[in-house]
Amino acid sequence: MMGGTALMAWSVALPLIGAVLSLLVGRAGVRLVAGVASVATLIASSLVAWEVSTQGVLRQQLGGWGAPLGIEWRADGLAALMLLTIAVVGPLISVHALDHLGDREDREFLPLWLFIWCALNALVLSADAFNLYVTLELTTLGAVSLIVVRRDLPGLDAGLRYLLFALPGSLCYLLGIAFLYGAYATLDVGMLAQRVQSGPVTWVAAGLVTVGLCLKTPLFPLHVWLPPTYTGAPTPVTALLSALISKGSFYVLLRLWLEVFAPVLDAEVGQLLGLLGAVAVLWGSVLALSQTQLKRVVAYSSVAQIGYMFLVFPMATSGARAGVIYLVVSHAAAKASMFVAVGNIHQAVGITELGGVQGLAYRMPFTFLAMALGGISLIGIPPSGGFIAKWLLLNESIGTQQWWWALVLLGGSLLAAAYVFRILRGSFLPLPPGVTVRSIPLGNELAPLALALIALLLGLVPWFPLDLLAVGASR
């Protein structure tokens, strides 16, 4: 059987090979190549997760050179779970994109998505701070290309807005790791964790890295680019941005913060990040409630959901780490299902105003079932992945005697229930006379339902993801 290190390499190489081949074949062959590459990468990622769960942390030195001169890939439970999340959620979003986009956009979307998939897999496996920067930039460039794939004015505006905010974030991160390299002569995350010491250089580096990654994720008050970008981009691209691409920068922040910076920084810094996260939860939810356009409701909901993720920093325990990663994974599936459902509604009736959903639950049952199940996970109602994640965070907030974060979790859930029920309420009213509901392919209806069921399944069988997350978590 192929070894774990070879499987790590294949999980990165297969989507890259698929991206190159899909550029070389004709229009009819693009979907076949992308489908084969997706299945092959899913198998490779699943086998990596299996190897990690049975053998422990996997390591691979690229080119045979070890740190500090070489670059190491490292697959622990967190990396393996992220590989699985990308491999499952991304292709299901792509199924929706196949009919939502035109033929030309279709030919460009699939190679770009495979390229981003390659970069994301390389990112989650990287154990080198500079290699993390390189892979982050690859995902950023690929994301900009996806946003403008339609070459229309809203897409171009969204792409430019995304790029103008991503570039300063990249520069801050790069300057921060330059300070780290100058002080400690290594960029290997494991070596940095051993060498880093409290002092002005470390504080400046941590500040630059944190600000840069918070701008990319984004965290309140650096979130101003997110709603217009998510609204202007094609819906399948918005689903990828929210579910997967934005998680890359948070993943890097979580890695560097918990493994490198947390031991040498004052607890007040973590409290500040938690406070900004709490404001994001409440402010994003209130803004979601005030929107009249369906896509903007879900976009502002993303601002709130990102805020939950930053509650891990003031608690900084293994339980909080498990809870926030569970939240990342369940949010990826749930939010992707909701954005894809919004895309289906737009295809069916041509509008995305909240009033336009009236009566559609009877004509598009799978789409609105997906919307409801995805909303259940965002709210945190059992038995969903969102409930498991919030329960873990709630326990840690009480266990660390930081009960105020528990109030944020409960308040955010109530506000989430309000905007989710606001969407669903109108869908069960009678269909207005004269409204034409176009039929959409069955695959487009089933894709968001599959994503929502994954979010639900995470609440029914939490032991495998949680056991996987425990591998390598002590480091």
C-alpha positions in Angstrom: 0.0 0.0 0.0 1.2 3.5 -0.7 2.8 5.2 2.3 1.4 8.2 4.1 4.0 10.6 2.8 3.3 9.6 -0.8 -0.4 10.1 -0.2 0.3 13.6 1.1 2.2 14.4 -2.1 -0.7 13.0 -4.3 -3.3 15.0 -2.4 -1.5 18.2 -3.7 -0.4 16.9 -7.1 -3.7 15.4 -8.3 -5.7 18.6 -8.4 -2.8 20.4 -10.0 -2.5 17.7 -12.7 -6.3 17.9 -13.2 -6.0 21.7 -13.5 -3.3 21.5 -16.2 -5.1 18.7 -18.1 -8.5 20.5 -18.0 -6.8 23.5 -19.8 -5.6 21.2 -22.6 -8.7 19.3 -23.4 -11.8 20.6 -25.2 -15.0 21.8 -23.7 -16.5 18.3 -23.5 -13.5 16.9 -21.7 -13.2 19.6 -18.9 -15.9 18.1 -16.8 -14.6 14.5 -17.2 -11.1 15.6 -16.2 -12.3 17.6 -13.3 -14.5 14.8 -12.1 -11.7 12.2 -12.2 -9.3 14.6 -10.5 -11.9 15.3 -7.8 -12.6 11.6 -7.1 -8.9 10.8 -7.0 -8.0 13.7 -4.7 -10.9 12.7 -2.4 -9.5 9.2 -2.2 -6.0 10.5 -1.5 -7.2 12.9 1.2 -9.3 10.2 2.8 -6.3 7.8 2.9 -4.2 10.6 4.5 -6.8 11.0 7.2 -6.9 7.2 7.7 -3.1 7.1 8.0 -3.1 9.9 10.5 -5.8 8.3 12.6 -4.0 5.0 12.7 -0.3 5.9 12.5 -0.1 9.3 14.0 1.4 12.5 12.7 2.9 12.2 9.1 5.9 14.2 8.1 7.6 14.7 4.7 10.7 16.7 3.9 10.5 18.2 0.4 13.5 17.3 -1.7 15.0 15.4 1.2 16.1 18.7 2.9 15.0 19.1 6.5 14.4 22.3 8.5 15.7 24.9 8.8 17.1 24.8 5.2 14.3 22.7 3.7 10.5 22.7 3.8 8.5 20.1 5.7 5.0 19.0 5.2 3.2 17.8 8.3 -0.2 16.1 8.5 -1.7 16.0 12.0 -5.3 15.5 12.8 -6.2 19.1 12.1 -4.5 19.1 8.7 -6.2 15.7 7.8 -9.6 17.0 8.8 -9.1 20.1 6.7 -8.0 18.0 3.7 -11.2 16.0 4.0 -13.4 19.1 4.3 -12.0 20.6 1.2 -12.2 17.3 -0.7 -15.9 16.9 0.2 -17.3 20.4 0.2 -15.5 21.8 -2.9 -16.7 19.2 -5.5 -20.3 19.6 -4.3 -20.1 23.3 -4.8 -18.7 22.6 -8.3 -21.7 20.5 -9.2 -23.9 23.5 -8.7 -21.4 25.7 -10.7 -21.7 23.4 -13.8 -25.2 24.6 -14.6 -25.1 28.0 -12.9 -22.3 29.3 -15.1 -22.2 29.5 -18.9 -20.0 27.3 -21.1 -17.1 29.8 -21.2 -17.2 30.3 -17.5 -17.5 26.6 -16.9 -14.2 26.0 -18.8 -12.5 28.6 -16.7 -14.1 27.8 -13.3 -13.1 24.1 -13.1 -9.3 24.6 -13.8 -9.2 27.5 -11.4 -11.0 25.6 -8.7 -8.6 22.7 -9.1 -5.7 25.1 -8.9 -7.1 26.6 -5.7 -7.7 23.1 -4.3 -4.0 22.2 -4.9 -3.0 25.4 -3.1 -5.3 24.9 -0.2 -4.1 21.3 0.3 -0.5 22.5 0.2 -1.4 25.2 2.7 -2.9 22.9 5.3 0.1 20.5 5.0 2.8 23.2 5.2 4.9 23.5 8.4 6.9 26.5 7.2 5.8 30.1 7.7 7.1 31.3 4.3 5.5 28.3 2.5 2.3 29.2 4.2 2.6 32.7 2.7 3.2 31.3 -0.8 0.2 29.0 -0.6 -1.9 31.8 0.8 -1.0 34.0 -2.2 -1.8 31.2 -4.6 -5.3 30.9 -3.2 -5.7 34.7 -3.3 -4.8 34.9 -6.9 -7.0 32.0 -7.8 -9.9 33.5 -5.9 -9.6 36.8 -7.7 -9.7 35.0 -11.0 -12.8 33.1 -9.9 -14.6 36.2 -8.7 -14.1 37.9 -12.1 -14.9 34.7 -14.2 -18.0 36.2 -15.6 -16.3 39.4 -16.6 -19.3 41.5 -15.7 -19.2 44.8 -13.8 -20.4 43.4 -10.4 -17.8 40.6 -10.6 -15.0 43.0 -11.6 -15.9 45.3 -8.7 -16.0 42.4 -6.3 -12.7 41.0 -7.5 -10.9 44.4 -7.3 -12.3 45.0 -3.8 -11.1 41.5 -2.7 -7.6 42.1 -4.2 -7.2 45.6 -2.7 -7.9 44.2 0.8 -6.0 40.9 0.4 -2.7 42.6 -0.7 -2.2 44.7 2.5 -3.0 41.6 4.5 -0.3 39.7 2.6 2.3 42.4 3.1 1.6 42.5 6.8 2.0 38.8 7.1 5.2 38.8 5.0 6.7 41.6 7.1 5.8 39.7 10.2 7.6 36.5 9.2 10.6 38.5 8.1 10.9 39.8 11.6 10.6 36.2 12.9 13.3 35.0 10.5 15.6 37.9 11.4 15.3 37.1 15.1 15.3 33.3 15.2 16.9 32.3 11.9 14.2 29.8 11.0 10.7 29.8 9.6 9.9 26.2 10.4 6.8 26.3 12.7 8.1 23.6 15.0 11.5 25.3 15.5 9.9 28.7 16.0 7.7 27.2 18.7 10.9 26.1 20.5 13.0 29.3 19.9 10.5 32.2 20.1 10.9 34.4 23.2 8.9 37.2 24.6 10.2 40.6 23.5 9.5 43.6 21.2 10.5 41.8 18.0 8.1 38.9 18.7 5.3 41.3 19.7 5.7 43.3 16.5 5.9 40.1 14.4 2.8 38.6 16.1 0.9 41.9 15.6 1.7 42.1 11.9 0.9 38.5 11.2 -2.3 38.7 13.2 -3.5 41.9 11.5 -2.6 40.6 8.0 -4.5 37.3 8.6 -7.5 39.0 10.2 -7.7 41.2 7.1 -7.9 38.2 4.9 -10.3 36.1 7.0 -11.8 38.8 7.7 -12.5 39.8 11.3 -14.5 42.9 12.4 -13.7 45.8 11.9 -11.7 44.6 8.9 -14.7 42.9 7.3 -15.9 45.8 5.1 -14.9 44.1 1.9 -16.7 40.8 2.6 -20.5 41.7 2.0 -20.0 43.5 -1.3 -17.5 40.9 -2.5 -19.8 38.0 -1.6 -22.7 39.7 -3.2 -21.0 40.7 -6.4 -19.2 37.4 -7.1 -21.0 34.5 -8.9 -22.9 32.4 -6.3 -20.7 29.2 -6.7 -17.6 31.4 -6.2 -19.2 33.0 -3.1 -19.8 29.6 -1.7 -16.2 28.6 -2.2 -15.0 31.9 -0.7 -17.1 31.5 2.4 -16.8 27.8 2.9 -13.1 27.1 2.1 -10.9 29.9 0.8 -11.5 32.3 3.8 -10.7 29.3 6.1 -7.2 29.1 4.8 -6.1 32.4 6.4 -7.8 31.5 9.7 -6.1 28.1 9.6 -2.7 29.8 9.3 -3.6 32.2 12.2 -4.8 29.4 14.4 -1.6 27.4 13.7 0.8 30.2 14.4 -1.1 31.6 17.3 -1.6 28.4 19.3 1.7 26.8 18.4 4.1 29.8 18.3 2.7 33.1 19.7 0.3 32.2 22.6 3.0 31.1 25.1 4.9 34.4 24.8 2.0 36.9 24.5 -0.1 38.4 27.3 -3.5 36.9 27.8 -5.0 40.4 27.2 -4.1 40.0 23.5 -6.3 36.9 23.2 -9.0 38.7 25.1 -8.9 41.5 22.5 -9.3 39.1 19.6 -12.2 37.4 21.5 -13.8 40.8 22.0 -13.6 41.7 18.3 -15.0 38.2 17.6 -17.9 38.8 19.9 -18.7 42.2 18.3 -18.5 40.5 14.9 -21.0 37.8 16.1 -23.6 40.4 17.3 -23.0 43.1 14.7 -23.0 40.7 11.8 -26.2 39.1 13.0 -28.0 42.4 13.4 -26.9 43.5 9.9 -28.1 40.2 8.5 -31.5 40.8 10.1 -31.7 44.2 8.4 -31.0 43.0 4.9 -33.7 42.7 2.2 -31.6 40.8 -0.4 -31.2 37.1 0.3 -27.6 36.8 -0.7 -26.6 39.8 1.6 -28.4 38.1 4.5 -26.2 35.0 4.1 -23.1 37.2 3.5 -23.5 39.2 6.7 -24.2 35.9 8.5 -20.6 35.0 7.4 -19.3 38.0 9.3 -21.0 36.7 12.4 -19.9 33.1 12.0 -16.3 34.2 11.5 -16.6 36.0 14.8 -17.3 32.7 16.6 -14.0 31.4 15.4 -12.0 34.0 17.3 -13.5 33.0 20.6 -10.8 30.3 20.7 -8.0 32.8 21.4 -9.0 34.1 24.8 -9.7 30.5 26.0 -6.7 28.9 24.3 -7.4 25.3 25.5 -7.4 22.0 23.7 -11.2 21.9 24.1 -11.7 25.3 22.6 -9.3 24.3 19.7 -11.5 21.3 19.0 -14.6 23.3 19.2 -13.5 26.0 16.9 -12.2 23.5 14.3 -15.5 21.7 14.5 -17.2 25.0 13.9 -14.9 25.7 10.9 -15.8 22.3 9.3 -19.6 22.4 10.1 -19.7 26.1 8.9 -18.0 25.1 5.6 -20.8 22.6 4.9 -23.7 24.6 6.2 -22.8 28.0 4.7 -21.9 26.3 1.3 -25.4 24.7 1.3 -27.1 28.1 2.0 -25.2 29.9 -0.7 -25.8 27.2 -3.2 -29.5 27.2 -2.3 -29.5 31.0 -2.9 -28.1 30.3 -6.3 -30.8 27.8 -7.0 -33.5 30.4 -6.1 -31.9 32.9 -8.4 -31.9 30.4 -11.2 -35.5 29.5 -10.6 -37.2 32.9 -10.3 -34.4 35.4 -11.3 -34.4 37.5 -8.1 -32.8 37.1 -4.7 -35.0 39.5 -2.7 -36.4 38.0 0.5 -39.9 38.6 -0.9 -39.1 36.5 -3.9 -39.0 33.3 -1.9 -42.7 33.3 -1.2 -44.2 29.9 -2.0 -41.0 28.4 -3.3 -40.7 25.7 -0.6 -43.5 23.8 -2.4 -41.8 24.1 -5.8 -38.2 23.6 -4.7 -38.4 21.3 -1.6 -34.9 20.0 -1.7 -33.4 23.5 -1.9 -35.4 24.8 1.0 -34.8 21.7 3.1 -31.1 22.3 2.5 -31.6 26.0 3.6 -33.4 24.8 6.8 -30.8 22.1 7.7 -27.9 24.5 7.0 -29.6 27.1 9.1 -30.0 24.6 12.0 -26.3 24.1 12.0 -25.6 27.9 11.9 -27.9 28.4 14.8 -26.4 25.5 16.8 -29.6 23.3 17.2 -29.0 19.6 17.9 -28.2 17.3 16.3 -25.9 19.4 14.1 -22.2 20.0 13.7 -22.8 23.6 14.8 -24.4 22.4 18.0 -21.3 20.2 18.9 -19.0 23.1 18.1 -20.9 25.6 20.2 -21.3 23.1 23.0 -17.6 22.5 23.2 -16.9 26.3 23.2 -19.6 26.8 25.8 -18.1 24.2 28.1 -14.7 25.8 27.7 -16.0 29.3 28.4 -17.5 28.1 31.7 -14.5 25.8 32.5 -12.1 28.7 32.1 -14.4 31.0 34.1 -15.0 33.3 31.1 -18.7 33.1 31.2 -19.2 36.2 29.1 -18.2 34.2 26.0 -21.1 31.9 26.8 -23.5 34.8 26.6 -22.1 35.7 23.2 -22.6 32.2 22.0 -26.2 32.1 23.2 -27.0 35.6 21.9 -25.5 34.9 18.5 -27.6 31.7 18.3 -30.8 33.6 19.0 -30.0 36.2 16.4 -29.1 33.5 13.9 -32.4 31.8 14.5 -34.2 35.1 13.8 -32.6 35.7 10.3 -32.8 32.0 9.3 -36.5 31.8 10.2 -37.0 35.1 8.4 -35.8 33.5 5.2 -37.9 30.3 5.7 -41.1 31.9 6.8 -42.1 33.4 3.5 -41.2 30.3 1.6 -44.2 28.5 3.0 -46.7 31.1 2.1 -48.9 30.6 -1.1 -47.1 31.2 -4.4 -48.1 34.7 -5.7 -50.1 34.6 -9.0 -48.1 35.2 -12.1 -44.8 34.0 -10.8 -42.9 31.7 -13.1 -40.7 29.2 -11.4 -38.2 27.7 -13.9 -37.1 24.1 -13.3 -33.5 23.5 -12.3 -31.5 20.3 -12.7 -32.0 17.7 -10.0 -28.2 17.7 -9.3 -28.4 21.4 -8.5 -31.2 20.7 -5.9 -29.3 17.7 -4.4 -26.0 19.5 -4.1 -27.0 21.9 -1.3 -29.0 19.1 0.4 -25.9 16.9 0.5 -23.9 19.7 2.0 -26.6 20.4 4.6 -26.8 16.7 5.5 -23.0 16.7 6.0 -23.4 19.5 8.5 -26.1 17.4 10.2 -24.1 14.2 10.1 -21.2 16.0 11.9 -23.6 16.3 14.9 -24.7 12.7 14.8 -21.2 11.1 14.6 -18.8 13.5 16.2 -16.4 11.0 17.6 -14.4 10.4 14.4 -13.6 14.1 13.7 -12.9 14.7 17.4 -10.6 11.7 17.7 -8.8 12.8 14.5 -8.4 16.3 15.9 -6.7 14.8 19.0 -3.8 13.4 16.8 -0.9 15.8 17.3 -2.9 18.3 19.2 -0.6 18.3 22.2 2.2 20.0 20.3 
